C-alpha cells in the first residue's frame, strides 16, 4: 500500500519536533570500531567491551530471517 493511500505525508504536519542533541554520531551499521568507541565513551571496563564485541560476533554468525 502506498503512503498516499494510508494518508501519510513526508512532513510531520503538527509542527512539533525536538532538536537532535546526540552526543555521538556513528556511521551507518555496526562494526567492531563503533562498539568499541561507544563502550569507551561510556567509560565501561574492558570486560564489558569484550562481552559486547563477542555478542556482535555471535550476531554476525546468525542467519538473517527470511
Secondary structure, 3 states (H helix, E strand, C coil): CCHHHHCCCCCCCCCCCCCCCCCCCCCCCCCHHHHHHHHHHCCCCHHHHHHHHHHHHHHHHCCCCC
